[in-house]
Amino acid sequence: MKHLLTKTAFRIVTTTSLMLAIAITTNDLVDAAEFNFNWKGDTGYSAKGSFNYDTTTVPSVISEAGLGATKNLQSLSISFFDPLNTFINSFTPVVSGVSNYRTTGI
């Protein structure tokens, strides 16, 4: 179960990064942007979350890795639900521009 959640979390972060890259290139954003996302997998598991960043310093694609201060991402939070929409767990990997989880790249 833990492996499934980890795999799902990385898929969601990857999808979110892609959505973010598209949003940056197609919209004239103001100083800060916040995005909410929803994801539902083939087996019924789902995730909901949000992320934000400062548009004055962001490159065309956001990529973050490792613990500590992030380059662009200011916050990222995500919650997971089972197929019956029962809450499983939530994570806030980035808070106030600091990554609290070791990642290989988002």
SEDREN-159494 format. One record per atom (N, C-alpha, C): residue in three letters; chain; residue number from 1; x, y, z; atom name. Coordinates in nm, 3 decimals, padded with zeros to 5 digits. Layout:
BEGIN
SITE type mol seq       x       y       z atom
SITE  ALA   A NUM       X       Y       Z   CA
...
***
This chain:
BEGIN
SITE type mol seq       x       y       z atom
SITE  MET   A   1  00.082 -00.118  00.000    N
SITE  MET   A   1  00.000  00.000  00.000   CA
SITE  MET   A   1  00.087  00.124  00.000    C
SITE  LYS   A   2  00.192  00.124  00.082    N
SITE  LYS   A   2  00.280  00.240  00.089   CA
SITE  LYS   A   2  00.348  00.264 -00.045    C
SITE  HIS   A   3  00.390  00.155 -00.112    N
SITE  HIS   A   3  00.453  00.166 -00.243   CA
SITE  HIS   A   3  00.357  00.226 -00.345    C
SITE  LEU   A   4  00.231  00.185 -00.339    N
SITE  LEU   A   4  00.129  00.238 -00.430   CA
SITE  LEU   A   4  00.111  00.387 -00.407    C
SITE  LEU   A   5  00.107  00.430 -00.282    N
SITE  LEU   A   5  00.092  00.573 -00.252   CA
SITE  LEU   A   5  00.212  00.652 -00.299    C
SITE  THR   A   6  00.331  00.600 -00.279    N
SITE  THR   A   6  00.452  00.669 -00.324   CA
SITE  THR   A   6  00.454  00.680 -00.475    C
SITE  LYS   A   7  00.422  00.573 -00.543    N
SITE  LYS   A   7  00.419  00.573 -00.689   CA
SITE  LYS   A   7  00.313  00.671 -00.739    C
SITE  THR   A   8  00.197  00.671 -00.676    N
SITE  THR   A   8  00.089  00.762 -00.713   CA
SITE  THR   A   8  00.130  00.906 -00.687    C
SITE  ALA   A   9  00.194  00.932 -00.577    N
SITE  ALA   A   9  00.237  01.068 -00.544   CA
SITE  ALA   A   9  00.334  01.120 -00.649    C
SITE  PHE   A  10  00.429  01.039 -00.691    N
SITE  PHE   A  10  00.524  01.084 -00.792   CA
SITE  PHE   A  10  00.456  01.108 -00.926    C
SITE  ARG   A  11  00.357  01.025 -00.961    N
SITE  ARG   A  11  00.282  01.049 -01.085   CA
SITE  ARG   A  11  00.207  01.181 -01.078    C
SITE  ILE   A  12  00.148  01.208 -00.963    N
SITE  ILE   A  12  00.072  01.332 -00.948   CA
SITE  ILE   A  12  00.164  01.453 -00.955    C
SITE  VAL   A  13  00.277  01.443 -00.890    N
SITE  VAL   A  13  00.373  01.555 -00.893   CA
SITE  VAL   A  13  00.422  01.578 -01.036    C
SITE  THR   A  14  00.449  01.469 -01.109    N
SITE  THR   A  14  00.493  01.482 -01.248   CA
SITE  THR   A  14  00.385  01.547 -01.333    C
SITE  THR   A  15  00.261  01.500 -01.317    N
SITE  THR   A  15  00.149  01.559 -01.391   CA
SITE  THR   A  15  00.131  01.704 -01.354    C
SITE  THR   A  16  00.142  01.735 -01.227    N
SITE  THR   A  16  00.130  01.873 -01.181   CA
SITE  THR   A  16  00.238  01.961 -01.241    C
SITE  SER   A  17  00.360  01.910 -01.248    N
SITE  SER   A  17  00.470  01.986 -01.308   CA
SITE  SER   A  17  00.441  02.016 -01.454    C
SITE  LEU   A  18  00.388  01.917 -01.526    N
SITE  LEU   A  18  00.353  01.938 -01.665   CA
SITE  LEU   A  18  00.243  02.043 -01.678    C
SITE  MET   A  19  00.140  02.034 -01.594    N
SITE  MET   A  19  00.032  02.133 -01.598   CA
SITE  MET   A  19  00.087  02.271 -01.568    C
SITE  LEU   A  20  00.177  02.278 -01.473    N
SITE  LEU   A  20  00.239  02.405 -01.437   CA
SITE  LEU   A  20  00.317  02.464 -01.554    C
SITE  ALA   A  21  00.394  02.381 -01.622    N
SITE  ALA   A  21  00.470  02.429 -01.737   CA
SITE  ALA   A  21  00.379  02.481 -01.846    C
SITE  ILE   A  22  00.268  02.413 -01.870    N
SITE  ILE   A  22  00.171  02.458 -01.970   CA
SITE  ILE   A  22  00.107  02.589 -01.926    C
SITE  ALA   A  23  00.069  02.597 -01.801    N
SITE  ALA   A  23  00.005  02.719 -01.751   CA
SITE  ALA   A  23  00.097  02.840 -01.760    C
SITE  ILE   A  24  00.223  02.820 -01.732    N
SITE  ILE   A  24  00.319  02.930 -01.737   CA
SITE  ILE   A  24  00.335  02.980 -01.880    C
SITE  THR   A  25  00.338  02.889 -01.976    N
SITE  THR   A  25  00.362  02.930 -02.114   CA
SITE  THR   A  25  00.237  02.981 -02.183    C
SITE  THR   A  26  00.118  02.954 -02.130    N
SITE  THR   A  26 -00.004  02.995 -02.199   CA
SITE  THR   A  26 -00.078  03.108 -02.130    C
SITE  ASN   A  27 -00.037  03.148 -02.013    N
SITE  ASN   A  27 -00.107  03.255 -01.941   CA
SITE  ASN   A  27 -00.012  03.366 -01.903    C
SITE  ASP   A  28 -00.063  03.488 -01.905    N
SITE  ASP   A  28  00.013  03.600 -01.855   CA
SITE  ASP   A  28 -00.022  03.614 -01.708    C
SITE  LEU   A  29  00.059  03.553 -01.621    N
SITE  LEU   A  29  00.028  03.545 -01.480   CA
SITE  LEU   A  29  00.076  03.669 -01.405    C
SITE  VAL   A  30  00.012  03.697 -01.294    N
SITE  VAL   A  30  00.052  03.807 -01.208   CA
SITE  VAL   A  30  00.162  03.757 -01.115    C
SITE  ASP   A  31  00.199  03.831 -01.013    N
SITE  ASP   A  31  00.313  03.799 -00.928   CA
SITE  ASP   A  31  00.310  03.660 -00.863    C
SITE  ALA   A  32  00.195  03.610 -00.828    N
SITE  ALA   A  32  00.187  03.479 -00.764   CA
SITE  ALA   A  32  00.077  03.397 -00.831    C
SITE  ALA   A  33  00.098  03.269 -00.837    N
SITE  ALA   A  33 -00.001  03.180 -00.896   CA
SITE  ALA   A  33 -00.023  03.063 -00.803    C
SITE  GLU   A  34 -00.149  03.023 -00.791    N
SITE  GLU   A  34 -00.183  02.905 -00.713   CA
SITE  GLU   A  34 -00.271  02.816 -00.798    C
SITE  PHE   A  35 -00.241  02.687 -00.797    N
SITE  PHE   A  35 -00.316  02.591 -00.875   CA
SITE  PHE   A  35 -00.368  02.481 -00.783    C
SITE  ASN   A  36 -00.493  02.444 -00.802    N
SITE  ASN   A  36 -00.553  02.331 -00.733   CA
SITE  ASN   A  36 -00.563  02.218 -00.835    C
SITE  PHE   A  37 -00.542  02.095 -00.791    N
SITE  PHE   A  37 -00.554  01.983 -00.883   CA
SITE  PHE   A  37 -00.628  01.868 -00.818    C
SITE  ASN   A  38 -00.691  01.788 -00.903    N
SITE  ASN   A  38 -00.760  01.665 -00.865   CA
SITE  ASN   A  38 -00.713  01.556 -00.959    C
SITE  TRP   A  39 -00.691  01.437 -00.906    N
SITE  TRP   A  39 -00.649  01.324 -00.987   CA
SITE  TRP   A  39 -00.725  01.201 -00.942    C
SITE  LYS   A  40 -00.768  01.118 -01.037    N
SITE  LYS   A  40 -00.833  00.992 -01.003   CA
SITE  LYS   A  40 -00.770  00.883 -01.088    C
SITE  GLY   A  41 -00.723  00.778 -01.023    N
SITE  GLY   A  41 -00.657  00.667 -01.093   CA
SITE  GLY   A  41 -00.754  00.563 -01.143    C
SITE  ASP   A  42 -00.704  00.472 -01.223    N
SITE  ASP   A  42 -00.786  00.366 -01.282   CA
SITE  ASP   A  42 -00.850  00.276 -01.178    C
SITE  THR   A  43 -00.786  00.260 -01.061    N
SITE  THR   A  43 -00.839  00.171 -00.957   CA
SITE  THR   A  43 -00.928  00.245 -00.858    C
SITE  GLY   A  44 -00.953  00.374 -00.880    N
SITE  GLY   A  44 -01.043  00.449 -00.794   CA
SITE  GLY   A  44 -00.977  00.534 -00.688    C
SITE  TYR   A  45 -00.848  00.514 -00.666    N
SITE  TYR   A  45 -00.778  00.601 -00.571   CA
SITE  TYR   A  45 -00.772  00.742 -00.628    C
SITE  SER   A  46 -00.774  00.840 -00.541    N
SITE  SER   A  46 -00.770  00.978 -00.589   CA
SITE  SER   A  46 -00.680  01.064 -00.502    C
SITE  ALA   A  47 -00.648  01.180 -00.554    N
SITE  ALA   A  47 -00.566  01.276 -00.481   CA
SITE  ALA   A  47 -00.615  01.417 -00.514    C
SITE  LYS   A  48 -00.602  01.504 -00.416    N
SITE  LYS   A  48 -00.636  01.645 -00.432   CA
SITE  LYS   A  48 -00.524  01.725 -00.370    C
SITE  GLY   A  49 -00.492  01.836 -00.429    N
SITE  GLY   A  49 -00.387  01.916 -00.373   CA
SITE  GLY   A  49 -00.377  02.053 -00.435    C
SITE  SER   A  50 -00.273  02.124 -00.396    N
SITE  SER   A  50 -00.249  02.257 -00.451   CA
SITE  SER   A  50 -00.100  02.288 -00.443    C
SITE  PHE   A  51 -00.057  02.382 -00.525    N
SITE  PHE   A  51  00.079  02.431 -00.521   CA
SITE  PHE   A  51  00.079  02.577 -00.564    C
SITE  ASN   A  52  00.182  02.651 -00.522    N
SITE  ASN   A  52  00.195  02.788 -00.569   CA
SITE  ASN   A  52  00.341  02.826 -00.583    C
SITE  TYR   A  53  00.362  02.935 -00.656    N
SITE  TYR   A  53  00.496  02.983 -00.684   CA
SITE  TYR   A  53  00.490  03.132 -00.715    C
SITE  ASP   A  54  00.604  03.197 -00.710    N
SITE  ASP   A  54  00.616  03.339 -00.742   CA
SITE  ASP   A  54  00.647  03.349 -00.891    C
SITE  THR   A  55  00.560  03.412 -00.966    N
SITE  THR   A  55  00.578  03.419 -01.112   CA
SITE  THR   A  55  00.688  03.515 -01.154    C
SITE  THR   A  56  00.734  03.600 -01.064    N
SITE  THR   A  56  00.840  03.695 -01.103   CA
SITE  THR   A  56  00.977  03.628 -01.110    C
SITE  THR   A  57  00.991  03.511 -01.048    N
SITE  THR   A  57  01.122  03.444 -01.047   CA
SITE  THR   A  57  01.120  03.308 -01.113    C
SITE  VAL   A  58  01.007  03.266 -01.164    N
SITE  VAL   A  58  00.994  03.129 -01.215   CA
SITE  VAL   A  58  01.042  03.116 -01.360    C
SITE  PRO   A  59  01.115  03.009 -01.391    N
SITE  PRO   A  59  01.152  02.981 -01.531   CA
SITE  PRO   A  59  01.033  02.919 -01.604    C
SITE  SER   A  60  01.050  02.883 -01.728    N
SITE  SER   A  60  00.939  02.826 -01.805   CA
SITE  SER   A  60  00.898  02.688 -01.756    C
SITE  VAL   A  61  00.989  02.616 -01.692    N
SITE  VAL   A  61  00.958  02.485 -01.633   CA
SITE  VAL   A  61  01.016  02.482 -01.492    C
SITE  ILE   A  62  00.932  02.443 -01.396    N
SITE  ILE   A  62  00.978  02.433 -01.258   CA
SITE  ILE   A  62  01.029  02.292 -01.234    C
SITE  SER   A  63  01.148  02.282 -01.177    N
SITE  SER   A  63  01.205  02.152 -01.142   CA
SITE  SER   A  63  01.273  02.167 -01.007    C
SITE  GLU   A  64  01.234  02.087 -00.912    N
SITE  GLU   A  64  01.289  02.092 -00.777   CA
SITE  GLU   A  64  01.340  01.954 -00.739    C
SITE  ALA   A  65  01.441  01.947 -00.655    N
SITE  ALA   A  65  01.493  01.819 -00.608   CA
SITE  ALA   A  65  01.557  01.836 -00.472    C
SITE  GLY   A  66  01.546  01.733 -00.390    N
SITE  GLY   A  66  01.614  01.729 -00.261   CA
SITE  GLY   A  66  01.544  01.803 -00.149    C
SITE  LEU   A  67  01.609  01.802 -00.034    N
SITE  LEU   A  67  01.558  01.870  00.085   CA
SITE  LEU   A  67  01.605  02.015  00.088    C
SITE  GLY   A  68  01.536  02.097  00.166    N
SITE  GLY   A  68  01.581  02.234  00.188   CA
SITE  GLY   A  68  01.513  02.335  00.099    C
SITE  ALA   A  69  01.577  02.450  00.084    N
SITE  ALA   A  69  01.518  02.561  00.009   CA
SITE  ALA   A  69  01.491  02.521 -00.136    C
SITE  THR   A  70  01.375  02.558 -00.186    N
SITE  THR   A  70  01.338  02.532 -00.324   CA
SITE  THR   A  70  01.380  02.651 -00.410    C
SITE  LYS   A  71  01.388  02.627 -00.539    N
SITE  LYS   A  71  01.424  02.735 -00.631   CA
SITE  LYS   A  71  01.304  02.824 -00.662    C
SITE  ASN   A  72  01.188  02.763 -00.686    N
SITE  ASN   A  72  01.072  02.839 -00.729   CA
SITE  ASN   A  72  00.942  02.805 -00.657    C
SITE  LEU   A  73  00.922  02.679 -00.627    N
SITE  LEU   A  73  00.798  02.634 -00.566   CA
SITE  LEU   A  73  00.788  02.688 -00.424    C
SITE  GLN   A  74  00.677  02.753 -00.391    N
SITE  GLN   A  74  00.658  02.807 -00.258   CA
SITE  GLN   A  74  00.582  02.711 -00.166    C
SITE  SER   A  75  00.488  02.636 -00.224    N
SITE  SER   A  75  00.414  02.539 -00.143   CA
SITE  SER   A  75  00.360  02.428 -00.231    C
SITE  LEU   A  76  00.343  02.312 -00.171    N
SITE  LEU   A  76  00.284  02.196 -00.237   CA
SITE  LEU   A  76  00.220  02.111 -00.129    C
SITE  SER   A  77  00.092  02.080 -00.145    N
SITE  SER   A  77  00.025  01.992 -00.050   CA
SITE  SER   A  77 -00.063  01.896 -00.128    C
SITE  ILE   A  78 -00.078  01.775 -00.075    N
SITE  ILE   A  78 -00.156  01.672 -00.143   CA
SITE  ILE   A  78 -00.220  01.578 -00.042    C
SITE  SER   A  79 -00.343  01.538 -00.070    N
SITE  SER   A  79 -00.418  01.442  00.013   CA
SITE  SER   A  79 -00.461  01.326 -00.074    C
SITE  PHE   A  80 -00.459  01.205 -00.015    N
SITE  PHE   A  80 -00.495  01.083 -00.088   CA
SITE  PHE   A  80 -00.622  01.022 -00.030    C
SITE  PHE   A  81 -00.702  00.961 -00.119    N
SITE  PHE   A  81 -00.830  00.901 -00.082   CA
SITE  PHE   A  81 -00.843  00.765 -00.148    C
SITE  ASP   A  82 -00.909  00.671 -00.078    N
SITE  ASP   A  82 -00.929  00.538 -00.135   CA
SITE  ASP   A  82 -01.049  00.541 -00.231    C
SITE  PRO   A  83 -01.082  00.428 -00.296    N
SITE  PRO   A  83 -01.192  00.427 -00.392   CA
SITE  PRO   A  83 -01.328  00.465 -00.333    C
SITE  LEU   A  84 -01.344  00.454 -00.200    N
SITE  LEU   A  84 -01.470  00.495 -00.136   CA
SITE  LEU   A  84 -01.464  00.641 -00.090    C
SITE  ASN   A  85 -01.360  00.713 -00.132    N
SITE  ASN   A  85 -01.337  00.853 -00.097   CA
SITE  ASN   A  85 -01.305  00.872  00.051    C
SITE  THR   A  86 -01.254  00.766  00.114    N
SITE  THR   A  86 -01.210  00.774  00.253   CA
SITE  THR   A  86 -01.068  00.830  00.256    C
SITE  PHE   A  87 -01.047  00.929  00.338    N
SITE  PHE   A  87 -00.916  00.992  00.351   CA
SITE  PHE   A  87 -00.812  00.889  00.394    C
SITE  ILE   A  88 -00.697  00.886  00.325    N
SITE  ILE   A  88 -00.588  00.795  00.360   CA
SITE  ILE   A  88 -00.478  00.871  00.434    C
SITE  ASN   A  89 -00.427  00.975  00.371    N
SITE  ASN   A  89 -00.317  01.050  00.431   CA
SITE  ASN   A  89 -00.297  01.179  00.352    C
SITE  SER   A  90 -00.224  01.272  00.411    N
SITE  SER   A  90 -00.190  01.394  00.339   CA
SITE  SER   A  90 -00.044  01.429  00.366    C
SITE  PHE   A  91  00.013  01.501  00.273    N
SITE  PHE   A  91  00.153  01.543  00.282   CA
SITE  PHE   A  91  00.163  01.689  00.241    C
SITE  THR   A  92  00.255  01.757  00.300    N
SITE  THR   A  92  00.288  01.894  00.259   CA
SITE  THR   A  92  00.438  01.895  00.236    C
SITE  PRO   A  93  00.481  01.850  00.117    N
SITE  PRO   A  93  00.624  01.837  00.092   CA
SITE  PRO   A  93  00.698  01.970  00.080    C
SITE  VAL   A  94  00.627  02.078  00.046    N
SITE  VAL   A  94  00.693  02.208  00.037   CA
SITE  VAL   A  94  00.610  02.311  00.115    C
SITE  VAL   A  95  00.675  02.380  00.208    N
SITE  VAL   A  95  00.610  02.484  00.289   CA
SITE  VAL   A  95  00.702  02.607  00.290    C
SITE  SER   A  96  00.647  02.720  00.255    N
SITE  SER   A  96  00.722  02.847  00.257   CA
SITE  SER   A  96  00.858  02.837  00.186    C
SITE  GLY   A  97  00.857  02.770  00.070    N
SITE  GLY   A  97  00.978  02.760 -00.010   CA
SITE  GLY   A  97  01.082  02.662  00.040    C
SITE  VAL   A  98  01.042  02.571  00.130    N
SITE  VAL   A  98  01.135  02.472  00.183   CA
SITE  VAL   A  98  01.076  02.332  00.163    C
SITE  SER   A  99  01.154  02.244  00.099    N
SITE  SER   A  99  01.112  02.105  00.077   CA
SITE  SER   A  99  01.142  02.023  00.202    C
SITE  ASN   A 100  01.041  01.954  00.251    N
SITE  ASN   A 100  01.055  01.872  00.371   CA
SITE  ASN   A 100  01.076  01.724  00.340    C
SITE  TYR   A 101  01.073  01.688  00.212    N
SITE  TYR   A 101  01.089  01.549  00.170   CA
SITE  TYR   A 101  01.201  01.541  00.068    C
SITE  ARG   A 102  01.277  01.433  00.076    N
SITE  ARG   A 102  01.384  01.410 -00.022   CA
SITE  ARG   A 102  01.319  01.360 -00.150    C
SITE  THR   A 103  01.337  01.433 -00.258    N
SITE  THR   A 103  01.284  01.391 -00.388   CA
SITE  THR   A 103  01.397  01.385 -00.488    C
SITE  THR   A 104  01.377  01.308 -00.593    N
SITE  THR   A 104  01.476  01.301 -00.698   CA
SITE  THR   A 104  01.446  01.403 -00.806    C
SITE  GLY   A 105  01.333  01.466 -00.797    N
SITE  GLY   A 105  01.298  01.570 -00.893   CA
SITE  GLY   A 105  01.148  01.580 -00.914    C
SITE  ILE   A 106  01.098  01.701 -00.908    N
SITE  ILE   A 106  00.958  01.729 -00.937   CA
SITE  ILE   A 106  00.951  01.846 -01.031    C
***
